[in-house]
Amino acid sequence: MAETITVTYFAALVDRAGCRTEEFEVAEPTVGALRAAVAGRHGARVAELADHSSVLSGDRLLREDAEVIGAEVDLLPPFAGG
């Protein structure tokens, strides 16, 4: 049974995806399934950045493809600062 995941993008992902928030149907609620869905919808330019991004699900920061996510997540690209 597919699950709906609501994703909020930040920083460069907003520019590349062309939106701040969107929904995906995924077969399983994992980081890897979400990244694959993002890549399928937006192509290589967004997929490359999403692959290096962390997923914030509730109060958990996740990076491994097998990790389970909640119904609402934030996709956080690497940030640089000083």
C-alpha positions in Angstrom: 0.0 0.0 0.0 1.4 3.4 -1.0 1.9 6.1 1.5 1.7 9.9 0.9 4.8 11.8 2.1 4.7 15.6 2.2 8.2 17.1 1.6 9.3 20.6 2.4 12.4 21.7 0.5 15.0 24.2 1.8 17.8 26.4 0.2 19.0 25.3 -3.2 16.4 22.5 -3.4 13.6 25.1 -3.5 15.3 26.7 -6.6 16.0 23.4 -8.3 12.6 21.8 -7.7 10.7 25.0 -8.4 8.5 24.7 -5.3 8.7 24.7 -1.5 6.4 21.8 -0.7 5.0 18.9 -2.5 3.6 15.4 -2.0 4.8 12.0 -3.2 3.3 8.6 -3.2 5.9 6.0 -2.1 5.6 2.2 -1.8 7.5 2.3 1.5 8.2 5.3 3.8 12.0 5.3 3.6 14.7 7.8 2.9 15.7 5.8 -0.2 12.1 5.6 -1.6 11.7 9.4 -1.1 14.9 10.2 -2.9 13.9 7.9 -5.8 10.5 9.7 -6.0 12.2 13.1 -6.0 14.6 12.0 -8.7 11.7 10.5 -10.8 9.7 13.7 -10.7 12.5 16.3 -11.0 15.4 14.6 -12.8 19.1 14.4 -12.3 19.7 18.1 -11.3 17.5 17.8 -8.2 18.4 14.1 -7.6 22.1 14.9 -7.3 21.4 17.4 -4.6 18.7 15.3 -2.9 21.2 12.4 -2.7 23.5 14.6 -0.6 20.7 16.0 1.6 19.5 15.0 5.0 15.9 14.2 5.8 14.4 15.7 9.0 11.6 13.5 10.1 10.1 14.8 13.4 13.1 15.3 15.6 15.3 12.7 13.8 17.9 13.7 11.1 18.3 10.8 8.7 20.7 10.0 5.8 20.6 6.2 5.3 18.3 5.0 2.5 16.8 2.2 4.7 15.7 4.6 7.5 11.9 5.0 7.9 10.4 8.4 7.6 7.2 10.0 8.8 4.4 11.5 6.7 5.9 15.0 6.8 9.6 15.6 6.3 12.0 18.4 5.5 14.7 17.8 2.8 17.9 19.7 3.9 20.7 20.1 1.4 24.3 20.6 2.7 24.7 24.1 4.1 27.9 26.2 4.1 28.5 29.0 6.4 31.0 30.9 8.4 
